Amino acid sequence: QVQLVESGGGLVQAGGSLRLSCVASGKFSYIGSMGWYRQVPGKQRELVLVRTSRGSTNSADSVKGRFTISRDSAKNTVFLQMNSLKPEDTAVYYCYAAVTTDWLIGSRDYWGQGTQVTVSS
C-alpha cells in the first residue's frame, strides 16, 4: 500500500511563508508526477503545482512567482515553498503522486490526507 504523508501546514499572516513536505512510503516501483492540489469547502480540488519525474512543472496561474516546487526523488519527497501568501491561498493542501506499484497495471493516482493552510489578513 502506498501512503503519502504531508506536513508543514498551519496559520500564517498575509505576506508570510510556509513550506509543505510530502513523503511517499510503501511498496512501489516508480513515481511519475508528484505535487500539490488544494481545496476549499464547496469548491473542486484544484491544481497548485505538480512536477514530473523529468522536471517539467504545471502550475496554477494564481501561484506563479510565489510558490515553488522541488523534489528529492531519492527520498520520494516533494516540497512546496509558499511565499507572499494571501488570504485566498487558505485551503486544505493535498499531496498527489502518480505511482506505479506493478508495471503490468501501470500508474495510479494517490493522495495524502491533506494539511490545512490558513492565511490571515
Secondary structure, 3 states (H helix, E strand, C coil): CCEEEEECCEEEECCCCEEEEEEEECCCCEEEEEEEEEECCCCCCEEEEEECCCCCEEECHHHCCCEEEEEEHHHCEEEEEECCCCHHHCEEEEEEEEEEEECCCEEEEEECCCEEEEEEC
